[in-house]
Amino acid sequence: MDFLKDLGIKDVNYGACYGPGGWIGGDDRESLDAINPTTGEVLAKVMQASEADYEEIMRVATETFKEWRMTPAPVRGQVIHDLGIALREKKDPLGRLVSLEMGKIVQEGWGEVQEMIDICDFALGQSRMLYGRTIASERPRHRMMEQWHPLGPVGVITAFNFPVAVWSWNAALAAVCGDPTVWKPSSEVPLTGIAVQTIANEVMEAHGLQGVFNLVIGKGRVVGERMLNDKRIPLVSFTGSTAMGKRVGQVVGERLGNTILELGGNNAVIVTPSADMDMVVPSVLFGAVGTAGQRCTSTRRVFLHKDIKKDFVKRLINAYKQVKIGDPLDESNLMGPMINEAAIEDMFRAIDQIKEKGGKILHGGKRIDGNGFFVEPTIVEAEHDWEIVHHETFAPILYLIEYEDFEQVLEWHNEVPQGLSSCIFTNNMREAETFLSPMGSDCGIANVNLGTSGAEIGGAFGGEKETGGGRESGSDAWKAYMRRQTNTINYSTDLPLAQGIKFGN
């Protein structure tokens, strides 16, 4: 693990969080095991934060905000520019650490770090484009305008499947908007959190800063609950399950705080008779097998027109047979392990329900013997209305569903409670345009002749319904990290009221 040293991690028994005095740790804190899902072995022990540790980090973040909000946005952008450079220099070792600790193949690990680099580039440009607008006033010699001001310290709670990219979506934009971030990474991947914080520390030190980027590793009931209830945090960005997202929304909403919720996905592909099968099969393969089916954008349902079903199934099974499964750091492998034993148990509970329904397993459906958390990616023939099909199982299970009528399949596509990513493969212009119309996909992401997985940072990322409705990354997602203020300036010597109201003389 020489790449750990390349990331500045010399002693992997790190403290719980990073404060003004360095890494906070100690024997009085509970430790957390970082597990290698490829072997099941312990990579390192990391101290977990106490409530006192959290309070110290929040004190620093709150004090930092008072100065950071008054730093000109283009100057803040230069800090993110330098963070992007630092990530470019560390792309290889950080990508390898993502693969080691999370289990996604190294090509995906490098791709995740590239996402971090891309969002830094995006945020740098955004730092000079935090635009307000001028509004025509109905009153003479009055000018109305909108301004956007920094919001405050932002709480970021991320999931295991994208252990570094989702942090950067929030941290880069929040920073150029004038907000520090307080990051609680998933307890499944603490080492990637430490590595990113180490990189961020070097950038902050070079600019004479502290407290812009903050890390707190700890239990949900200790750190997570404090963040949700903390009125000093006006915005919480949460990535995780729909069930937990509902609690986050409720708790933060009760104190009238804001949330960005990136929750479950049950993403579908519609394959029409005119589809180009040479494009469909690899897209479905990557969408279903990539990250061992543990992406929120993973392909979980494929609706196949009856006229092309037989050909597609034959091609897809043949493609699945060629997927090499093993150590994600071996570049010849296309699928690594699942994150832990609990994930495997969830997968096989779903397979049991599939069998009870009479579902036919066309490929896979078994655990792979040996060390680590490896399974066979599974293809199932299913019906659109099964309860298990409407449930998001975070595993490489793909449901194949036959259809005949195009309008009917659109209804089937939209009948699940989740609404993140979707796509259609067709060369029929009317089908493509209908899929993107108000009567088409009800998801936050809808693609034509492109799979469900693998979004660019330039577009806002997020979904509808039980996916949460939040947006991160590109487009105008930056507005979530700022507060809007409407200003009116009277440069006359009169005091006219709006709507022509007369009040006294």
Rosetta blueprint (number, residue, H / E / L):
1 M L
2 D H
3 F H
4 L H
5 K H
6 D H
7 L L
8 G L
9 I L
10 K L
11 D L
12 V L
13 N L
14 Y L
15 G L
16 A L
17 C E
18 Y E
19 G E
20 P L
21 G L
22 G E
23 W E
24 I E
25 G L
26 G L
27 D L
28 D L
29 R L
30 E L
31 S E
32 L E
33 D E
34 A E
35 I E
36 N L
37 P L
38 T L
39 T L
40 G L
41 E L
42 V E
43 L E
44 A E
45 K E
46 V E
47 M E
48 Q L
49 A L
50 S L
51 E H
52 A H
53 D H
54 Y H
55 E H
56 E H
57 I H
58 M H
59 R H
60 V H
61 A H
62 T H
63 E H
64 T H
65 F H
66 K H
67 E H
68 W H
69 R L
70 M L
71 T L
72 P L
73 A H
74 P H
75 V H
76 R H
77 G H
78 Q H
79 V H
80 I H
81 H H
82 D H
83 L H
84 G H
85 I H
86 A H
87 L H
88 R H
89 E H
90 K L
91 K H
92 D H
93 P H
94 L H
95 G H
96 R H
97 L H
98 V H
99 S H
100 L H
101 E H
102 M H
103 G L
104 K L
105 I L
106 V H
107 Q H
108 E H
109 G H
110 W H
111 G H
112 E H
113 V H
114 Q H
115 E H
116 M H
117 I H
118 D H
119 I H
120 C H
121 D H
122 F H
123 A H
124 L H
125 G H
126 Q H
127 S L
128 R L
129 M L
130 L L
131 Y L
132 G L
133 R L
134 T E
135 I E
136 A L
137 S L
138 E L
139 R L
140 P L
141 R L
142 H E
143 R E
144 M E
145 M E
146 E E
147 Q E
148 W E
149 H E
150 P E
151 L L
152 G L
153 P L
154 V E
155 G E
156 V E
157 I E
158 T L
159 A L
160 F L
161 N L
162 F L
163 P L
164 V L
165 A H
166 V H
167 W H
168 S H
169 W H
170 N H
171 A H
172 A H
173 L H
174 A H
175 A H
176 V H
177 C L
178 G L
179 D L
180 P L
181 T E
182 V E
183 W E
184 K E
185 P L
186 S L
187 S L
188 E L
189 V L
190 P H
191 L H
192 T H
193 G H
194 I H
195 A H
196 V H
197 Q H
198 T H
199 I H
200 A H
201 N H
202 E H
203 V H
204 M H
205 E H
206 A H
207 H L
208 G L
209 L L
210 Q L
211 G L
212 V L
213 F E
214 N E
215 L E
216 V E
217 I L
218 G L
219 K L
220 G H
221 R H
222 V H
223 V H
224 G H
225 E H
226 R H
227 M H
228 L H
229 N H
230 D L
231 K L
232 R L
233 I L
234 P L
235 L E
236 V E
237 S E
238 F E
239 T E
240 G L
241 S L
242 T H
243 A H
244 M H
245 G H
246 K H
247 R H
248 V H
249 G H
250 Q H
251 V H
252 V H
253 G H
254 E H
255 R L
256 L L
257 G L
258 N E
259 T E
260 I E
261 L E
262 E E
263 L L
264 G L
265 G L
266 N L
267 N E
268 A E
269 V E
270 I E
271 V E
272 T L
273 P L
274 S L
275 A L
276 D L
277 M H
278 D H
279 M H
280 V H
281 V H
282 P H
283 S H
284 V H
285 L H
286 F H
287 G H
288 A H
289 V H
290 G H
291 T H
292 A H
293 G H
294 Q L
295 R L
296 C L
297 T L
298 S L
299 T E
300 R E
301 R E
302 V E
303 F E
304 L E
305 H E
306 K L
307 D L
308 I L
309 K H
310 K H
311 D H
312 F H
313 V H
314 K H
315 R H
316 L H
317 I H
318 N H
319 A H
320 Y H
321 K H
322 Q L
323 V L
324 K L
325 I E
326 G L
327 D L
328 P L
329 L L
330 D L
331 E L
332 S L
333 N L
334 L L
335 M E
336 G L
337 P L
338 M L
339 I L
340 N L
341 E H
342 A H
343 A H
344 I H
345 E H
346 D H
347 M H
348 F H
349 R H
350 A H
351 I H
352 D H
353 Q H
354 I H
355 K H
356 E H
357 K L
358 G L
359 G L
360 K E
361 I E
362 L E
363 H E
364 G L
365 G L
366 K L
367 R E
368 I L
369 D L
370 G L
371 N L
372 G L
373 F L
374 F L
375 V E
376 E L
377 P L
378 T E
379 I E
380 V E
381 E E
382 A L
383 E L
384 H L
385 D L
386 W L
387 E H
388 I H
389 V H
390 H H
391 H L
392 E L
393 T L
394 F L
395 A L
396 P L
397 I E
398 L E
399 Y E
400 L E
401 I E
402 E E
403 Y E
404 E L
405 D L
406 F H
407 E H
408 Q H
409 V H
410 L H
411 E H
412 W H
413 H H
414 N H
415 E L
416 V L
417 P L
418 Q E
419 G E
420 L L
421 S E
422 S E
423 C E
424 I E
425 F E
426 T L
427 N L
428 N L
429 M H
430 R H
431 E H
432 A H
433 E H
434 T H
435 F H
436 L L
437 S L
438 P L
439 M L
440 G L
441 S L
442 D L
443 C L
444 G L
445 I E
446 A E
447 N E
448 V E
449 N L
450 L L
451 G L
452 T L
453 S L
454 G L
455 A L
456 E L
457 I L
458 G L
459 G L
460 A E
461 F E
462 G L
463 G L
464 E E
465 K E
466 E L
467 T L
468 G L
469 G L
470 G L
471 R L
472 E E
473 S E
474 G L
475 S L
476 D L
477 A H
478 W H
479 K H
480 A H
481 Y H
482 M E
483 R E
484 R E
485 Q E
486 T E
487 N E
488 T E
489 I E
490 N E
491 Y L
492 S L
493 T L
494 D L
495 L L
496 P L
497 L L
498 A H
499 Q H
500 G H
501 I L
502 K L
503 F L
504 G L
505 N L
